Amino acid sequence: MKKLNWGILATGKIAETVAKSMKFMESDKENNMELLAVASRSADKAEDFAKRHGIKRAYSSYEELVSDPDIDVVYIATPMSCHFENTKLCLNSGKHVLCEKSVTLNSDEFKELMALAKEKGLFLMEAMWTKCQPTFRKAKEWVESGKVGKIKMIKADFSNAVPFDKNDRLFIKELGGGAILDLGVYPITFVSAFLGTHPEEIHTYSHIGRTDVDFDNSIILKYKDSYGITFCGFDFEDENKAIIVGDKGRIVMGNWFHCTAETTLYDDMGNVIDKQVMPFKFNGYEYEIEEVNKCIRAGKPESDIIPHSDTLDIMKIMETCLKQTGVEY
């Protein structure tokens, strides 16, 4: 089995977290992979990052990394406003891509990336780690086997207390800031995974902050016989639970965004029917890395877990939400 060599674009917080997971994955012979290189616009940052994580090659430009013939797949961890151009750079250089969410700022950009990946015969996936988690897959299994009956309602939140900083990308529109693209993509994806990516109605209620991006949002996705209720925002810390309610029972996932290692199934009388505890192998990001490795080795252009069509449809939902808030990218 050919070893897959990974590269990372950018050296920020999420890159740190995923790099640690990749280094852990190097010890798994079944994955047969190596985090071989990292790139930053700053040579000092790239070299420091490489030294801390035991990465052999450090580049002071993204162009240098994608020109490395030994790199097979690139993880993109740059700000959202850069994802489109960074992904194009990688695909045009013959590299498979795992791109951090939200993968682009709008659906037209992602359509172009889909077409380019298809043209080049390369793998492309949004890094929606939630859908790769064991507890999420268990919840899907319970729903698909009829354990909760017909779903009537899903509630999923993702809200963090983020102190305002005019220099933080989260509050800068030019960098793709705002709560919907950064946080809302998770609960919207969660609802869509169980109810579908084509709600009949979308209603968004937002607080637009001082930098003209959405600071908080309540979003209702209405389907024929059910609905999803989501909240995302920067103004306060929420419990960030996810609850799936059916006519025969319910599933509760505490602190679901962090993909809790625990999920509980109840019957319609509130009795616990099943409780699954599935600790991470490492920090949780290893599952999306495994999925990428598996798909590339199988010659698949996209993941069955995170297919291009789902990513595109969810991007369209977010576009509608943003348009209702008066924010457009």
Contacts in CASP RR format, 6 or more apart in sequence:
PFRMAT RR
TARGET T0000
AUTHOR 0000-0000-0000
METHOD contacts of the structure
MODEL  1
MKKLNWGILATGKIAETVAKSMKFMESDKENNMELLAVASRSADKAEDFA
KRHGIKRAYSSYEELVSDPDIDVVYIATPMSCHFENTKLCLNSGKHVLCE
KSVTLNSDEFKELMALAKEKGLFLMEAMWTKCQPTFRKAKEWVESGKVGK
IKMIKADFSNAVPFDKNDRLFIKELGGGAILDLGVYPITFVSAFLGTHPE
EIHTYSHIGRTDVDFDNSIILKYKDSYGITFCGFDFEDENKAIIVGDKGR
IVMGNWFHCTAETTLYDDMGNVIDKQVMPFKFNGYEYEIEEVNKCIRAGK
PESDIIPHSDTLDIMKIMETCLKQTGVEY
1 32 0 8 1.000
1 297 0 8 1.000
2 32 0 8 1.000
2 297 0 8 1.000
3 32 0 8 1.000
3 33 0 8 1.000
3 34 0 8 1.000
4 31 0 8 1.000
4 32 0 8 1.000
4 33 0 8 1.000
4 34 0 8 1.000
4 72 0 8 1.000
4 73 0 8 1.000
4 293 0 8 1.000
4 296 0 8 1.000
4 297 0 8 1.000
5 33 0 8 1.000
5 34 0 8 1.000
5 36 0 8 1.000
5 37 0 8 1.000
5 70 0 8 1.000
5 71 0 8 1.000
5 72 0 8 1.000
5 73 0 8 1.000
6 22 0 8 1.000
6 33 0 8 1.000
6 34 0 8 1.000
6 35 0 8 1.000
6 36 0 8 1.000
6 37 0 8 1.000
6 71 0 8 1.000
6 72 0 8 1.000
6 73 0 8 1.000
6 74 0 8 1.000
6 75 0 8 1.000
7 35 0 8 1.000
7 36 0 8 1.000
7 37 0 8 1.000
7 38 0 8 1.000
7 39 0 8 1.000
7 65 0 8 1.000
7 71 0 8 1.000
7 73 0 8 1.000
7 74 0 8 1.000
7 75 0 8 1.000
8 15 0 8 1.000
8 18 0 8 1.000
8 19 0 8 1.000
8 22 0 8 1.000
8 35 0 8 1.000
8 37 0 8 1.000
8 38 0 8 1.000
8 39 0 8 1.000
8 74 0 8 1.000
8 75 0 8 1.000
8 77 0 8 1.000
9 39 0 8 1.000
9 62 0 8 1.000
9 65 0 8 1.000
9 74 0 8 1.000
9 75 0 8 1.000
9 76 0 8 1.000
9 77 0 8 1.000
9 78 0 8 1.000
9 86 0 8 1.000
9 90 0 8 1.000
10 39 0 8 1.000
10 40 0 8 1.000
10 76 0 8 1.000
10 77 0 8 1.000
10 78 0 8 1.000
11 38 0 8 1.000
11 40 0 8 1.000
11 42 0 8 1.000
11 45 0 8 1.000
11 46 0 8 1.000
11 48 0 8 1.000
11 49 0 8 1.000
11 77 0 8 1.000
12 77 0 8 1.000
14 77 0 8 1.000
14 100 0 8 1.000
15 38 0 8 1.000
15 49 0 8 1.000
15 75 0 8 1.000
15 77 0 8 1.000
16 49 0 8 1.000
17 283 0 8 1.000
17 285 0 8 1.000
18 75 0 8 1.000
18 77 0 8 1.000
18 127 0 8 1.000
18 285 0 8 1.000
18 289 0 8 1.000
19 35 0 8 1.000
19 38 0 8 1.000
19 49 0 8 1.000
19 53 0 8 1.000
19 55 0 8 1.000
20 53 0 8 1.000
20 282 0 8 1.000
20 283 0 8 1.000
21 282 0 8 1.000
21 283 0 8 1.000
21 284 0 8 1.000
21 285 0 8 1.000
21 286 0 8 1.000
21 289 0 8 1.000
22 33 0 8 1.000
22 35 0 8 1.000
22 75 0 8 1.000
22 289 0 8 1.000
23 35 0 8 1.000
23 53 0 8 1.000
23 54 0 8 1.000
24 281 0 8 1.000
24 282 0 8 1.000
24 283 0 8 1.000
24 286 0 8 1.000
25 31 0 8 1.000
25 33 0 8 1.000
25 282 0 8 1.000
25 286 0 8 1.000
25 289 0 8 1.000
25 290 0 8 1.000
26 33 0 8 1.000
26 34 0 8 1.000
26 35 0 8 1.000
31 289 0 8 1.000
31 290 0 8 1.000
31 293 0 8 1.000
33 289 0 8 1.000
33 293 0 8 1.000
35 53 0 8 1.000
35 55 0 8 1.000
36 55 0 8 1.000
36 56 0 8 1.000
36 57 0 8 1.000
36 68 0 8 1.000
36 70 0 8 1.000
36 71 0 8 1.000
37 50 0 8 1.000
37 55 0 8 1.000
37 56 0 8 1.000
37 57 0 8 1.000
37 58 0 8 1.000
37 59 0 8 1.000
37 65 0 8 1.000
37 68 0 8 1.000
37 70 0 8 1.000
37 71 0 8 1.000
38 46 0 8 1.000
38 49 0 8 1.000
38 50 0 8 1.000
38 53 0 8 1.000
38 55 0 8 1.000
38 57 0 8 1.000
38 58 0 8 1.000
38 59 0 8 1.000
38 65 0 8 1.000
39 46 0 8 1.000
39 58 0 8 1.000
39 59 0 8 1.000
39 60 0 8 1.000
39 61 0 8 1.000
39 62 0 8 1.000
39 64 0 8 1.000
39 65 0 8 1.000
40 46 0 8 1.000
40 49 0 8 1.000
40 58 0 8 1.000
40 59 0 8 1.000
40 60 0 8 1.000
41 60 0 8 1.000
41 61 0 8 1.000
41 62 0 8 1.000
42 60 0 8 1.000
43 58 0 8 1.000
43 60 0 8 1.000
46 58 0 8 1.000
46 59 0 8 1.000
46 60 0 8 1.000
47 58 0 8 1.000
49 55 0 8 1.000
49 58 0 8 1.000
50 56 0 8 1.000
50 57 0 8 1.000
50 58 0 8 1.000
57 68 0 8 1.000
59 65 0 8 1.000
59 68 0 8 1.000
62 86 0 8 1.000
62 89 0 8 1.000
63 89 0 8 1.000
65 71 0 8 1.000
65 74 0 8 1.000
66 74 0 8 1.000
66 89 0 8 1.000
66 90 0 8 1.000
66 93 0 8 1.000
66 94 0 8 1.000
66 95 0 8 1.000
67 93 0 8 1.000
71 95 0 8 1.000
72 95 0 8 1.000
72 96 0 8 1.000
72 296 0 8 1.000
73 95 0 8 1.000
73 96 0 8 1.000
73 97 0 8 1.000
73 98 0 8 1.000
73 123 0 8 1.000
73 292 0 8 1.000
73 296 0 8 1.000
74 90 0 8 1.000
74 95 0 8 1.000
74 96 0 8 1.000
74 97 0 8 1.000
74 98 0 8 1.000
75 98 0 8 1.000
75 99 0 8 1.000
75 100 0 8 1.000
75 127 0 8 1.000
76 83 0 8 1.000
76 86 0 8 1.000
76 87 0 8 1.000
76 90 0 8 1.000
76 97 0 8 1.000
76 98 0 8 1.000
76 99 0 8 1.000
76 100 0 8 1.000
77 100 0 8 1.000
78 86 0 8 1.000
78 100 0 8 1.000
79 169 0 8 1.000
79 175 0 8 1.000
79 176 0 8 1.000
80 100 0 8 1.000
80 102 0 8 1.000
80 104 0 8 1.000
80 105 0 8 1.000
80 169 0 8 1.000
80 175 0 8 1.000
80 176 0 8 1.000
80 177 0 8 1.000
80 181 0 8 1.000
80 182 0 8 1.000
81 105 0 8 1.000
81 174 0 8 1.000
81 175 0 8 1.000
81 176 0 8 1.000
83 99 0 8 1.000
83 100 0 8 1.000
83 102 0 8 1.000
83 103 0 8 1.000
83 104 0 8 1.000
83 105 0 8 1.000
84 104 0 8 1.000
84 105 0 8 1.000
84 109 0 8 1.000
84 112 0 8 1.000
84 113 0 8 1.000
86 99 0 8 1.000
87 97 0 8 1.000
87 99 0 8 1.000
87 103 0 8 1.000
87 104 0 8 1.000
87 113 0 8 1.000
87 124 0 8 1.000
88 112 0 8 1.000
88 113 0 8 1.000
88 116 0 8 1.000
90 96 0 8 1.000
90 97 0 8 1.000
91 97 0 8 1.000
91 113 0 8 1.000
91 116 0 8 1.000
91 117 0 8 1.000
91 120 0 8 1.000
91 122 0 8 1.000
91 124 0 8 1.000
92 116 0 8 1.000
92 120 0 8 1.000
94 120 0 8 1.000
94 122 0 8 1.000
95 122 0 8 1.000
96 122 0 8 1.000
96 123 0 8 1.000
96 124 0 8 1.000
96 292 0 8 1.000
96 296 0 8 1.000
97 117 0 8 1.000
97 122 0 8 1.000
97 123 0 8 1.000
97 124 0 8 1.000
97 125 0 8 1.000
98 125 0 8 1.000
98 127 0 8 1.000
98 288 0 8 1.000
98 289 0 8 1.000
98 292 0 8 1.000
99 124 0 8 1.000
99 125 0 8 1.000
99 126 0 8 1.000
99 127 0 8 1.000
100 126 0 8 1.000
100 127 0 8 1.000
101 126 0 8 1.000
101 127 0 8 1.000
101 128 0 8 1.000
101 185 0 8 1.000
101 186 0 8 1.000
102 126 0 8 1.000
102 181 0 8 1.000
102 182 0 8 1.000
102 185 0 8 1.000
102 315 0 8 1.000
102 318 0 8 1.000
103 110 0 8 1.000
103 113 0 8 1.000
103 126 0 8 1.000
103 311 0 8 1.000
103 315 0 8 1.000
104 110 0 8 1.000
104 113 0 8 1.000
104 315 0 8 1.000
105 176 0 8 1.000
105 181 0 8 1.000
105 329 0 8 1.000
106 315 0 8 1.000
106 319 0 8 1.000
106 329 0 8 1.000
107 312 0 8 1.000
107 315 0 8 1.000
107 316 0 8 1.000
107 319 0 8 1.000
110 308 0 8 1.000
110 311 0 8 1.000
110 312 0 8 1.000
110 315 0 8 1.000
111 312 0 8 1.000
113 124 0 8 1.000
114 124 0 8 1.000
114 308 0 8 1.000
114 312 0 8 1.000
117 123 0 8 1.000
117 124 0 8 1.000
117 301 0 8 1.000
118 301 0 8 1.000
121 301 0 8 1.000
122 301 0 8 1.000
123 292 0 8 1.000
123 295 0 8 1.000
123 296 0 8 1.000
123 299 0 8 1.000
123 300 0 8 1.000
123 301 0 8 1.000
123 302 0 8 1.000
124 301 0 8 1.000
124 302 0 8 1.000
124 308 0 8 1.000
125 288 0 8 1.000
125 291 0 8 1.000
125 292 0 8 1.000
125 295 0 8 1.000
125 302 0 8 1.000
125 303 0 8 1.000
125 306 0 8 1.000
126 306 0 8 1.000
126 311 0 8 1.000
127 288 0 8 1.000
128 185 0 8 1.000
128 186 0 8 1.000
128 189 0 8 1.000
128 288 0 8 1.000
128 306 0 8 1.000
128 311 0 8 1.000
129 259 0 8 1.000
129 284 0 8 1.000
129 285 0 8 1.000
129 287 0 8 1.000
129 288 0 8 1.000
130 136 0 8 1.000
130 186 0 8 1.000
130 189 0 8 1.000
130 190 0 8 1.000
130 256 0 8 1.000
130 257 0 8 1.000
130 259 0 8 1.000
131 189 0 8 1.000
131 193 0 8 1.000
131 305 0 8 1.000
131 306 0 8 1.000
132 287 0 8 1.000
132 288 0 8 1.000
132 290 0 8 1.000
132 291 0 8 1.000
132 305 0 8 1.000
132 306 0 8 1.000
133 259 0 8 1.000
133 284 0 8 1.000
133 287 0 8 1.000
134 261 0 8 1.000
134 278 0 8 1.000
134 287 0 8 1.000
135 253 0 8 1.000
135 259 0 8 1.000
135 260 0 8 1.000
135 261 0 8 1.000
135 262 0 8 1.000
135 263 0 8 1.000
135 276 0 8 1.000
135 278 0 8 1.000
136 193 0 8 1.000
136 253 0 8 1.000
136 259 0 8 1.000
138 263 0 8 1.000
138 276 0 8 1.000
138 278 0 8 1.000
139 244 0 8 1.000
139 251 0 8 1.000
139 253 0 8 1.000
139 263 0 8 1.000
140 193 0 8 1.000
140 194 0 8 1.000
142 148 0 8 1.000
142 251 0 8 1.000
142 265 0 8 1.000
142 274 0 8 1.000
143 151 0 8 1.000
143 194 0 8 1.000
143 244 0 8 1.000
143 251 0 8 1.000
146 248 0 8 1.000
147 248 0 8 1.000
147 249 0 8 1.000
147 251 0 8 1.000
147 265 0 8 1.000
147 273 0 8 1.000
147 274 0 8 1.000
148 244 0 8 1.000
148 245 0 8 1.000
148 246 0 8 1.000
148 247 0 8 1.000
148 248 0 8 1.000
148 249 0 8 1.000
148 250 0 8 1.000
148 251 0 8 1.000
148 265 0 8 1.000
149 246 0 8 1.000
149 247 0 8 1.000
149 248 0 8 1.000
149 249 0 8 1.000
150 225 0 8 1.000
150 226 0 8 1.000
150 246 0 8 1.000
150 247 0 8 1.000
150 248 0 8 1.000
151 194 0 8 1.000
151 195 0 8 1.000
151 226 0 8 1.000
151 244 0 8 1.000
151 245 0 8 1.000
151 246 0 8 1.000
152 225 0 8 1.000
152 226 0 8 1.000
152 245 0 8 1.000
152 246 0 8 1.000
152 247 0 8 1.000
153 226 0 8 1.000
153 227 0 8 1.000
153 228 0 8 1.000
153 229 0 8 1.000
153 243 0 8 1.000
153 245 0 8 1.000
153 246 0 8 1.000
154 190 0 8 1.000
154 191 0 8 1.000
154 194 0 8 1.000
154 195 0 8 1.000
154 226 0 8 1.000
154 227 0 8 1.000
154 228 0 8 1.000
154 229 0 8 1.000
154 242 0 8 1.000
154 243 0 8 1.000
154 244 0 8 1.000
154 245 0 8 1.000
155 228 0 8 1.000
155 229 0 8 1.000
155 230 0 8 1.000
155 241 0 8 1.000
155 242 0 8 1.000
155 243 0 8 1.000
155 245 0 8 1.000
156 186 0 8 1.000
156 187 0 8 1.000
156 190 0 8 1.000
156 191 0 8 1.000
156 228 0 8 1.000
156 229 0 8 1.000
156 230 0 8 1.000
156 241 0 8 1.000
156 242 0 8 1.000
156 243 0 8 1.000
156 256 0 8 1.000
157 187 0 8 1.000
157 230 0 8 1.000
157 231 0 8 1.000
157 232 0 8 1.000
157 238 0 8 1.000
157 239 0 8 1.000
157 240 0 8 1.000
157 241 0 8 1.000
157 242 0 8 1.000
158 183 0 8 1.000
158 184 0 8 1.000
158 186 0 8 1.000
158 187 0 8 1.000
158 230 0 8 1.000
158 231 0 8 1.000
158 232 0 8 1.000
158 233 0 8 1.000
158 238 0 8 1.000
158 240 0 8 1.000
158 257 0 8 1.000
159 183 0 8 1.000
159 216 0 8 1.000
159 231 0 8 1.000
159 232 0 8 1.000
159 233 0 8 1.000
159 234 0 8 1.000
159 235 0 8 1.000
159 236 0 8 1.000
159 237 0 8 1.000
159 238 0 8 1.000
159 240 0 8 1.000
160 183 0 8 1.000
160 233 0 8 1.000
160 234 0 8 1.000
160 237 0 8 1.000
160 238 0 8 1.000
161 234 0 8 1.000
161 235 0 8 1.000
161 236 0 8 1.000
161 237 0 8 1.000
162 168 0 8 1.000
162 170 0 8 1.000
162 234 0 8 1.000
162 235 0 8 1.000
164 171 0 8 1.000
164 210 0 8 1.000
164 234 0 8 1.000
165 171 0 8 1.000
166 172 0 8 1.000
166 211 0 8 1.000
169 175 0 8 1.000
169 176 0 8 1.000
169 177 0 8 1.000
170 177 0 8 1.000
170 178 0 8 1.000
170 182 0 8 1.000
170 213 0 8 1.000
170 234 0 8 1.000
171 177 0 8 1.000
171 178 0 8 1.000
171 211 0 8 1.000
171 213 0 8 1.000
171 234 0 8 1.000
172 211 0 8 1.000
172 213 0 8 1.000
173 211 0 8 1.000
173 212 0 8 1.000
173 213 0 8 1.000
173 327 0 8 1.000
173 329 0 8 1.000
176 182 0 8 1.000
176 213 0 8 1.000
176 329 0 8 1.000
177 213 0 8 1.000
178 213 0 8 1.000
178 214 0 8 1.000
178 215 0 8 1.000
178 234 0 8 1.000
178 327 0 8 1.000
179 213 0 8 1.000
179 214 0 8 1.000
179 215 0 8 1.000
179 216 0 8 1.000
179 217 0 8 1.000
179 232 0 8 1.000
179 233 0 8 1.000
179 234 0 8 1.000
180 214 0 8 1.000
180 217 0 8 1.000
180 219 0 8 1.000
180 232 0 8 1.000
180 318 0 8 1.000
180 321 0 8 1.000
180 322 0 8 1.000
180 325 0 8 1.000
180 327 0 8 1.000
181 318 0 8 1.000
181 322 0 8 1.000
181 329 0 8 1.000
183 232 0 8 1.000
183 233 0 8 1.000
183 234 0 8 1.000
184 217 0 8 1.000
184 219 0 8 1.000
184 230 0 8 1.000
184 232 0 8 1.000
184 233 0 8 1.000
184 318 0 8 1.000
185 314 0 8 1.000
185 318 0 8 1.000
186 232 0 8 1.000
186 257 0 8 1.000
187 219 0 8 1.000
187 230 0 8 1.000
187 231 0 8 1.000
187 232 0 8 1.000
187 242 0 8 1.000
188 219 0 8 1.000
188 221 0 8 1.000
188 230 0 8 1.000
188 314 0 8 1.000
188 317 0 8 1.000
188 318 0 8 1.000
188 321 0 8 1.000
189 310 0 8 1.000
189 314 0 8 1.000
190 230 0 8 1.000
190 242 0 8 1.000
190 256 0 8 1.000
191 221 0 8 1.000
191 228 0 8 1.000
191 230 0 8 1.000
192 221 0 8 1.000
192 310 0 8 1.000
192 313 0 8 1.000
192 314 0 8 1.000
192 317 0 8 1.000
193 310 0 8 1.000
194 244 0 8 1.000
195 221 0 8 1.000
195 223 0 8 1.000
195 226 0 8 1.000
195 228 0 8 1.000
196 223 0 8 1.000
197 309 0 8 1.000
197 310 0 8 1.000
197 313 0 8 1.000
197 314 0 8 1.000
197 317 0 8 1.000
198 313 0 8 1.000
199 221 0 8 1.000
199 222 0 8 1.000
199 223 0 8 1.000
199 317 0 8 1.000
200 222 0 8 1.000
200 223 0 8 1.000
200 224 0 8 1.000
201 220 0 8 1.000
201 221 0 8 1.000
201 222 0 8 1.000
202 219 0 8 1.000
202 220 0 8 1.000
202 221 0 8 1.000
202 222 0 8 1.000
202 317 0 8 1.000
202 320 0 8 1.000
202 321 0 8 1.000
202 324 0 8 1.000
203 219 0 8 1.000
203 220 0 8 1.000
203 222 0 8 1.000
203 324 0 8 1.000
204 217 0 8 1.000
204 218 0 8 1.000
204 219 0 8 1.000
204 220 0 8 1.000
204 320 0 8 1.000
204 321 0 8 1.000
204 322 0 8 1.000
204 324 0 8 1.000
204 325 0 8 1.000
205 217 0 8 1.000
205 218 0 8 1.000
205 219 0 8 1.000
206 214 0 8 1.000
206 215 0 8 1.000
206 216 0 8 1.000
206 217 0 8 1.000
206 218 0 8 1.000
206 324 0 8 1.000
206 325 0 8 1.000
207 214 0 8 1.000
207 215 0 8 1.000
207 216 0 8 1.000
207 217 0 8 1.000
207 235 0 8 1.000
208 214 0 8 1.000
208 215 0 8 1.000
208 325 0 8 1.000
208 326 0 8 1.000
208 327 0 8 1.000
209 215 0 8 1.000
212 327 0 8 1.000
213 327 0 8 1.000
214 233 0 8 1.000
214 322 0 8 1.000
214 325 0 8 1.000
214 327 0 8 1.000
215 233 0 8 1.000
215 234 0 8 1.000
215 235 0 8 1.000
216 231 0 8 1.000
216 232 0 8 1.000
216 233 0 8 1.000
216 234 0 8 1.000
216 235 0 8 1.000
217 230 0 8 1.000
217 231 0 8 1.000
217 232 0 8 1.000
217 233 0 8 1.000
217 321 0 8 1.000
217 325 0 8 1.000
218 229 0 8 1.000
218 230 0 8 1.000
218 231 0 8 1.000
219 229 0 8 1.000
219 230 0 8 1.000
219 231 0 8 1.000
219 232 0 8 1.000
219 321 0 8 1.000
220 227 0 8 1.000
220 228 0 8 1.000
220 229 0 8 1.000
220 230 0 8 1.000
221 227 0 8 1.000
221 228 0 8 1.000
221 230 0 8 1.000
221 317 0 8 1.000
222 228 0 8 1.000
231 238 0 8 1.000
239 254 0 8 1.000
239 255 0 8 1.000
240 254 0 8 1.000
240 255 0 8 1.000
240 256 0 8 1.000
240 257 0 8 1.000
240 258 0 8 1.000
241 252 0 8 1.000
241 253 0 8 1.000
241 254 0 8 1.000
241 255 0 8 1.000
241 256 0 8 1.000
242 252 0 8 1.000
242 253 0 8 1.000
242 254 0 8 1.000
242 256 0 8 1.000
243 250 0 8 1.000
243 251 0 8 1.000
243 252 0 8 1.000
243 253 0 8 1.000
244 250 0 8 1.000
244 251 0 8 1.000
246 268 0 8 1.000
247 268 0 8 1.000
248 267 0 8 1.000
248 268 0 8 1.000
249 265 0 8 1.000
249 266 0 8 1.000
249 267 0 8 1.000
249 268 0 8 1.000
249 270 0 8 1.000
250 265 0 8 1.000
250 266 0 8 1.000
250 270 0 8 1.000
251 263 0 8 1.000
251 264 0 8 1.000
251 265 0 8 1.000
251 266 0 8 1.000
252 263 0 8 1.000
252 264 0 8 1.000
252 266 0 8 1.000
253 260 0 8 1.000
253 262 0 8 1.000
253 263 0 8 1.000
253 264 0 8 1.000
254 260 0 8 1.000
254 262 0 8 1.000
254 263 0 8 1.000
259 280 0 8 1.000
259 284 0 8 1.000
261 277 0 8 1.000
261 278 0 8 1.000
261 279 0 8 1.000
261 280 0 8 1.000
262 275 0 8 1.000
262 276 0 8 1.000
262 277 0 8 1.000
262 278 0 8 1.000
263 275 0 8 1.000
263 276 0 8 1.000
263 278 0 8 1.000
264 272 0 8 1.000
264 274 0 8 1.000
264 275 0 8 1.000
264 276 0 8 1.000
265 272 0 8 1.000
265 273 0 8 1.000
265 274 0 8 1.000
265 275 0 8 1.000
266 272 0 8 1.000
266 273 0 8 1.000
267 273 0 8 1.000
280 286 0 8 1.000
291 303 0 8 1.000
291 305 0 8 1.000
291 306 0 8 1.000
292 303 0 8 1.000
295 302 0 8 1.000
295 303 0 8 1.000
302 308 0 8 1.000
319 328 0 8 1.000
322 328 0 8 1.000
322 329 0 8 1.000
END
